[in-house]
Amino acid sequence: MNNRIEVLRGLFNYNYYTYKLRDSEHVPGVWKNTALLILLSGLIFGISAYFGIGSEYLSKKLTSISREEYEMQKLLFMAGQTVLGLVFGAVMIFLPSLFFWTLSDVELKKFLAVQLFVLPIFLLEKLIEIPFALSLGLTQVSSPFALGTIGQYITDNNFIIYFLSSISIFKGWAIFIEYKYLKMLTGKNPKIVMLLVIGLYLIFWLFSALISFVQFEKIL
Amino acid sequence: MKKKTAILASAGIIFVSANLFLALKDDSKAVRSSYINKWTAVGKDNLTETLHAAGVVIPEDEHQVYYNDDDGEFKGFLVKEGDKVDNGTPLYEYSSNNIDEDLAKLEAEKSQLVTESNLIDDQIKQLTYLQSVSASTSSTSTPVFGDGSSSRNDSNDLMNVSIEKEIYDKQREKGRVEAEIEKYEDLIDSYEGSDELGKNSEVSGTVKQVNYELKNPIVTIISDKPKVEGTFSERDLKKVEEGMKVYVQSDLLKGKVAGTLTKIADYPETDPSVKKESYYPFEITLNEETEEKIIKGSHVEVSVITDQVKNAATIPEKAIEKGKKNSYIYVLNETGEVEKRKISKGLQLGGKTELKKGAKPGELVVQKPENVQEENNPFFSKLNIDSLKKKTFRDESKRTIFKHIMVGFFK
């Protein structure tokens, strides 16, 4: 157990783990944990989709198509979401790692290990949003942890609303963890690290807002 | 460090609370999707409001046959309990005492008349003899009077004429007597062989009771036609009226038997009392075609149709949200939103409510209004695995399926 990646310990006890990660030469269990977390991501997205969260666009078809067809489309939505979960998991682990790896001379595995602490935060957010959606109807756009609700009060622009709704407490937490680890790993100027991290996530949020904004069901 | 964590945690809690407040307050600008898993199409039904009561099948009529000692001596029953009888079937027989007496009287009168007729015969014979004698004396020895000739002849002729008249009268009398005799003979003949009299049934039906002790009524016949009898409670009374359609049901019957509520008593079956509820007897006439199927004496469940609406738009009662003044339903409309609609209710029955206004048959209505988060907001539903059919997948082209997955991916 010496140098194994312990995801939850790394997440909550980051002060201890940052040093451990920096000083260790080998980071065993990265690939296994990566694979497991990617699968977990797919599973959590699938569970969320099983409850229909995010499938409001299908609702208008309810009156025009048969129940069987309606349920089939929901199942296909769930399949799409599961794939999205897998892709999301993989992207969230590899993309930032590769990005920072190219900017530093630290081993890729160590960046991957950092992402293994960050991804669970996103997955936890996704998971916590499920009961809020089911019981209070607060889906992603009105999530109590994000800026989406406030966004709906200040603007009618859907793109801005989607963008704000992707900024949440959990994202802040993830950025904080990311920053802490990267600062220690790269030893770079904290301001630059912060800028890089925030810049990276801003791109993510803009991209996800764009995807939410574009109504693919009308394009495809 | 701990202070920092505390500040962050407090800030987080305040942020989440503020968000929740903004999202959940009335007229919130935040979109709230409703998680709706059960909906139902507005139905098209014939609603019938029924009132249930217990009843028992009894014969429609009970016909009693009485026997009177004066009629004659009882001989025996010709039917037994349970026999089917038709109109005209003999029920019992008796011999009449009076008839014997009558007969004897007639015989006596007849013989008296015969004697009389014989007597008249004798008289006629004597008269004819007298006539012949009178004729011979006039020809052989004619009495001669003083003046010589005709006076004796005249008196002789006069006598002949009177005898002739006498004979004629007697013959007439005889004819009358003989006619009388004939009448009596006819009367006697008519009684002949019918010294045992039968009593015939006047109705068709089944013999319910035969009283072998000859206490009246000695025979009770029940009609084949059944009716149903029962009682309504006071509370039921205001809902029912004579002429209402009725269905009768029991374990012994296949299906329902239709009938009509024909009679409701104005007065309760037992003496009214303040302490207990009054029950008012009612009668139901069953439709004719069902006569055979129904067993008399069986207990049945009576459903009186007190109100009926045909082709009504109906929804489950649970789907209605009761406001202070009005009632509402939530329609899942074609824009993918939950639409709140005011309704006016009609007949309510068995958990179903008639919609007079608000939705048309076929429209989808949320079954549990409490699941609706906010009106005019989108909704989503859990995947219903039971509703999935392989066929729908096979019918869909691979491209479309891929397209749907792609759309799901980008959501």
Chai-1 contact restraints between the chains, C-beta under 6 A:
chainA,res_idxA,chainB,res_idxB,connection_type,confidence,min_distance_angstrom,max_distance_angstrom,comment,restraint_id
A,Y50,B,L383,contact,1.0,0.0,6.0,A-B,restraint_1
A,F51,B,K382,contact,1.0,0.0,6.0,A-B,restraint_2
A,G52,B,F380,contact,1.0,0.0,6.0,A-B,restraint_3
A,G52,B,S381,contact,1.0,0.0,6.0,A-B,restraint_4
A,G52,B,K382,contact,1.0,0.0,6.0,A-B,restraint_5
A,G54,B,K411,contact,1.0,0.0,6.0,A-B,restraint_6
A,S55,B,F380,contact,1.0,0.0,6.0,A-B,restraint_7
A,E56,B,S33,contact,1.0,0.0,6.0,A-B,restraint_8
A,E56,B,P378,contact,1.0,0.0,6.0,A-B,restraint_9
A,E56,B,F380,contact,1.0,0.0,6.0,A-B,restraint_10
A,S59,B,G336,contact,1.0,0.0,6.0,A-B,restraint_11
A,S59,B,P378,contact,1.0,0.0,6.0,A-B,restraint_12
A,S59,B,F379,contact,1.0,0.0,6.0,A-B,restraint_13
A,K60,B,T335,contact,1.0,0.0,6.0,A-B,restraint_14
A,K60,B,G336,contact,1.0,0.0,6.0,A-B,restraint_15
A,L62,B,L332,contact,1.0,0.0,6.0,A-B,restraint_16
A,T63,B,E334,contact,1.0,0.0,6.0,A-B,restraint_17
A,R67,B,S387,contact,1.0,0.0,6.0,A-B,restraint_18
A,E68,B,S387,contact,1.0,0.0,6.0,A-B,restraint_19
A,E68,B,K389,contact,1.0,0.0,6.0,A-B,restraint_20
A,E68,B,T392,contact,1.0,0.0,6.0,A-B,restraint_21
A,E69,B,T392,contact,1.0,0.0,6.0,A-B,restraint_22
A,E71,B,N384,contact,1.0,0.0,6.0,A-B,restraint_23
A,E71,B,S387,contact,1.0,0.0,6.0,A-B,restraint_24
A,E71,B,L388,contact,1.0,0.0,6.0,A-B,restraint_25
A,M72,B,T392,contact,1.0,0.0,6.0,A-B,restraint_26
A,Q73,B,H404,contact,1.0,0.0,6.0,A-B,restraint_27
A,K74,B,L383,contact,1.0,0.0,6.0,A-B,restraint_28
A,L75,B,L383,contact,1.0,0.0,6.0,A-B,restraint_29
A,L76,B,H404,contact,1.0,0.0,6.0,A-B,restraint_30
A,L76,B,I405,contact,1.0,0.0,6.0,A-B,restraint_31
A,L76,B,G408,contact,1.0,0.0,6.0,A-B,restraint_32
A,F77,B,G408,contact,1.0,0.0,6.0,A-B,restraint_33
A,M78,B,L383,contact,1.0,0.0,6.0,A-B,restraint_34
A,A79,B,I405,contact,1.0,0.0,6.0,A-B,restraint_35
A,G80,B,I405,contact,1.0,0.0,6.0,A-B,restraint_36
A,G80,B,G408,contact,1.0,0.0,6.0,A-B,restraint_37
A,G80,B,F409,contact,1.0,0.0,6.0,A-B,restraint_38
A,Q81,B,G408,contact,1.0,0.0,6.0,A-B,restraint_39
A,V83,B,F409,contact,1.0,0.0,6.0,A-B,restraint_40
A,L84,B,F409,contact,1.0,0.0,6.0,A-B,restraint_41
A,L134,B,Y35,contact,1.0,0.0,6.0,A-B,restraint_42
A,G137,B,R32,contact,1.0,0.0,6.0,A-B,restraint_43
A,G137,B,S33,contact,1.0,0.0,6.0,A-B,restraint_44
A,G137,B,S34,contact,1.0,0.0,6.0,A-B,restraint_45
A,G137,B,Q373,contact,1.0,0.0,6.0,A-B,restraint_46
A,L138,B,A23,contact,1.0,0.0,6.0,A-B,restraint_47
A,T139,B,S33,contact,1.0,0.0,6.0,A-B,restraint_48
A,V141,B,V31,contact,1.0,0.0,6.0,A-B,restraint_49
A,S142,B,A23,contact,1.0,0.0,6.0,A-B,restraint_50
A,S142,B,A30,contact,1.0,0.0,6.0,A-B,restraint_51
A,S142,B,V31,contact,1.0,0.0,6.0,A-B,restraint_52
A,P144,B,V16,contact,1.0,0.0,6.0,A-B,restraint_53
A,P144,B,N19,contact,1.0,0.0,6.0,A-B,restraint_54
A,P144,B,L20,contact,1.0,0.0,6.0,A-B,restraint_55
A,T149,B,N19,contact,1.0,0.0,6.0,A-B,restraint_56
A,T149,B,L22,contact,1.0,0.0,6.0,A-B,restraint_57
A,T149,B,A23,contact,1.0,0.0,6.0,A-B,restraint_58
A,T149,B,A30,contact,1.0,0.0,6.0,A-B,restraint_59
A,Q152,B,K29,contact,1.0,0.0,6.0,A-B,restraint_60
A,Q152,B,A30,contact,1.0,0.0,6.0,A-B,restraint_61
A,Y153,B,K29,contact,1.0,0.0,6.0,A-B,restraint_62
A,I169,B,G12,contact,1.0,0.0,6.0,A-B,restraint_63
A,I211,B,F410,contact,1.0,0.0,6.0,A-B,restraint_64
A,F216,B,V407,contact,1.0,0.0,6.0,A-B,restraint_65
A,F216,B,F410,contact,1.0,0.0,6.0,A-B,restraint_66
A,E217,B,V407,contact,1.0,0.0,6.0,A-B,restraint_67
A,L220,B,K403,contact,1.0,0.0,6.0,A-B,restraint_68
A,L220,B,M406,contact,1.0,0.0,6.0,A-B,restraint_69
A,L220,B,V407,contact,1.0,0.0,6.0,A-B,restraint_70
